[in-house]
Amino acid sequence: MLNLKRKIWIIIGTRPELIKQLQVYYECIKKFGKKNIVLINSGQHKRFLDFYIKENKIKFDLVINNLQSTPSLIKNIKKSIEVFYSLVKKYVPKNGTCVAHNEAGLRTFDKNNPYPEELNRKLISSVSDIHFSPTILNKKNLINEGIDKKKIFVVGNPGIDSFFSFLKKRSNQEAEKIINYAATKSKKIVFLTAHRREAKGLNIDKWFKTLKFFFDNNKDFLLVCPEHPNKFALHGIKKYLSKLDNFYLTKPLNYLTACKIIQNSSFVITDSGGIQEECASIGVPLVICRKETERQEVIKLKIGMLTGFEKSKLLKVLNWAKKKKLNKKWRHKPYGEGKAANKIAKILINYF
């Protein structure tokens, strides 16, 4: 029978959270022992996470089965609070609960971009006791919101720990298939990921229509795009990108494959968050198809540019990325050297 009366619960809901939190999980096991750590699947992306835990050969201690996603954000938040409150009340009734927020202080200052992440991050910051910020800028954001600076620790992002770790691994068959296909066609890889709510509908349509125009006129590139489970981009793919003869659609990629494709890309086109950090850590140019980004370090280092969804700006940035060659001597590590999880575990030991 599972004993939840342990010191640390590590809660994961999405694929990016799994990538970031697993490194913390491993370090906490080293420091505290497995019997004191609980790995919890919140139920947000249960089936999707199954795909990735197989790659990492791990098993959740607890999967919350009664937390089902609905189209209503308010209902989802309400249900999440109810479920976790009942768990905390049941298993930690006397001593209270310390909340440690990993990846704290990311802000765009626009509640609709990204939605609902900007709101969620502010909500979590308001109830957290410890704040693990990836960068100094993130720490400043929290201080400006009234958070005690003594409770904020700049540690880097453990997602980059994972990224660097996977880059060191030997390339797998899936990645080699894509890389070799591009080579046989004498094309340079451009990696595309698209899944955000704010891009859904008209924005995706404008975005992918422009991509079709660009890649029709730049046949020396191969546009590689994995499907995303939320299917927001599927209509645009079918309507525009599938008509390109230099378009390569794949099923969802495991993390090792994604890392190797990023490493071998001339540039990346994305509306994702974590991939901005990954590219900025190895010098891969970024076309960020969003109106705002909470990763301002990417912009300041001039390794990435925001486009919005209008054709003229998007084409301008695509042409910038085409000319901005991969910097193999890149030395900047804005989100840490790959030791964030170790720092977090040490801080938790001192705290407890």
Helices and strands as residue ranges (DSSP letters): E 8-12, H 15-32, G 34-36, E 37-41, H 46-56, E 62-63, H 73-91, E 100-102, H 117-127, E 130-133, H 136-144, G 149-151, E 152-154, H 158-167, H 173-184, E 188-193, G 197-199, H 202-216, E 221-226, H 234-239, G 241-243, E 247-250, H 255-263, E 265-270, H 274-282, E 286-288, H 296-300, E 304-306, H 311-323, H 340-351
